[in-house]
């Protein structure tokens, strides 16, 4: 529970925004850019654990409500555990599914940034 924030990854062009005004703010959304492609990402922080799963979809799924997103349309997932501090967190990767990410990645470092108006 870190309040409103933009979280940016140091290793990949991936980010997400926490907006506590949203009912489901604990499942923030963001984007991944890789190989000149942009993807929509949903970040599932598992309540009362340090687990995170990032579901990666084609960009057009960004405007689709959660209940209408076809799980078969996912192009990848990343799952693992997080170690949190006030302004950073380390995502230790356990599994990578799909073929858009390097399967040998073991960790991603995110840092808190300010949200531009």
C-alpha positions as CSV (number, residue, x, y, z in Angstrom):
1,X,0.0,0.0,0.0
2,X,2.2,2.8,-1.3
3,X,-0.5,5.2,-2.6
4,X,-0.7,6.7,-6.0
5,X,2.5,6.2,-8.0
6,X,4.1,5.5,-11.3
7,X,6.4,2.5,-11.1
8,X,9.1,2.2,-13.8
9,X,11.4,-0.8,-14.5
10,X,15.2,-0.3,-14.9
11,X,15.8,-3.3,-17.1
12,X,12.8,-3.3,-19.5
13,X,10.6,-0.6,-20.9
14,X,7.7,-1.6,-18.6
15,X,5.7,0.5,-16.2
16,X,2.5,0.6,-14.3
17,X,0.4,3.2,-12.4
18,X,-1.2,2.7,-9.0
19,X,-4.4,4.9,-8.8
20,X,-6.0,4.5,-5.4
21,X,-9.2,6.2,-6.7
22,X,-9.9,3.0,-8.7
23,X,-11.7,0.1,-6.9
24,X,-9.2,-2.4,-8.2
25,X,-6.1,-0.2,-7.6
26,X,-4.3,-3.2,-6.2
27,X,-4.3,-4.7,-9.7
28,X,-2.6,-1.8,-11.5
29,X,-2.2,-1.5,-15.3
30,X,0.6,-0.5,-17.5
31,X,2.6,-1.1,-20.7
32,X,5.5,-3.0,-22.0
33,X,7.5,-1.9,-25.0
34,X,9.8,-4.4,-26.6
35,X,11.0,-4.9,-30.2
36,X,9.0,-1.8,-31.4
37,X,5.8,-3.3,-30.1
38,X,3.6,-2.0,-27.2
39,X,1.7,-4.4,-25.0
40,X,-0.9,-3.9,-22.3
41,X,0.0,-5.3,-18.9
42,X,-2.1,-6.1,-15.8
43,X,-0.1,-6.5,-12.6
44,X,-1.6,-8.9,-10.1
45,X,-0.2,-8.4,-6.7
46,X,-1.5,-11.3,-4.7
47,X,-3.0,-10.0,-1.4
48,X,-1.1,-10.8,1.8
49,X,1.8,-12.3,-0.1
50,X,4.9,-10.9,-1.9
51,X,3.8,-12.7,-5.1
52,X,3.3,-10.9,-8.4
53,X,2.0,-12.0,-11.8
54,X,2.2,-9.8,-14.8
55,X,-0.2,-10.7,-17.6
56,X,0.7,-9.3,-21.0
57,X,-1.9,-8.7,-23.7
58,X,-2.0,-7.1,-27.1
59,X,-2.3,-3.3,-26.7
60,X,-6.0,-3.2,-27.8
61,X,-6.9,-5.1,-24.6
62,X,-6.2,-1.9,-22.6
63,X,-9.7,-0.6,-23.3
64,X,-11.5,-3.9,-22.7
65,X,-13.1,-4.5,-19.3
66,X,-11.4,-7.2,-17.2
67,X,-14.3,-9.6,-17.5
68,X,-14.3,-9.4,-21.3
69,X,-10.6,-10.1,-21.7
70,X,-10.0,-13.5,-23.2
71,X,-7.3,-15.3,-21.2
72,X,-6.3,-17.0,-24.5
73,X,-5.3,-13.6,-25.9
74,X,-2.5,-13.3,-23.4
75,X,0.9,-13.2,-25.2
76,X,2.9,-13.8,-22.0
77,X,3.1,-13.9,-18.2
78,X,5.8,-13.3,-15.7
79,X,5.5,-14.6,-12.1
80,X,7.6,-14.4,-9.0
81,X,8.1,-12.8,-5.7
82,X,8.8,-9.2,-4.7
83,X,11.0,-7.5,-2.1
84,X,9.6,-4.1,-1.3
85,X,11.0,-0.9,0.1
86,X,9.5,2.6,0.2
87,X,10.6,3.7,-3.3
88,X,11.7,0.5,-5.0
89,X,10.9,-3.1,-5.3
90,X,12.8,-6.1,-6.7
91,X,10.8,-8.6,-8.7
92,X,12.5,-12.0,-8.5
93,X,11.2,-14.0,-11.5
94,X,10.3,-17.6,-11.2
95,X,8.5,-18.3,-14.5
96,X,8.2,-16.6,-17.8
97,X,5.6,-17.8,-20.3
98,X,5.3,-16.7,-23.9
99,X,7.9,-15.8,-26.5
100,X,8.2,-12.1,-26.3
101,X,10.6,-11.9,-23.3
102,X,14.0,-13.3,-22.6
103,X,13.4,-16.6,-20.7
104,X,16.7,-16.2,-18.9
105,X,15.7,-13.0,-17.0
106,X,15.8,-13.6,-13.3
107,X,14.9,-10.2,-11.8
108,X,13.4,-6.8,-12.6
109,X,14.0,-3.7,-10.5
110,X,11.2,-1.1,-10.3
111,X,11.5,2.4,-8.8
112,X,8.7,4.8,-7.8
113,X,8.4,7.9,-9.9
114,X,6.0,10.9,-9.8
115,X,2.9,10.9,-11.9
116,X,2.8,13.7,-14.4
117,X,-0.4,15.6,-14.6
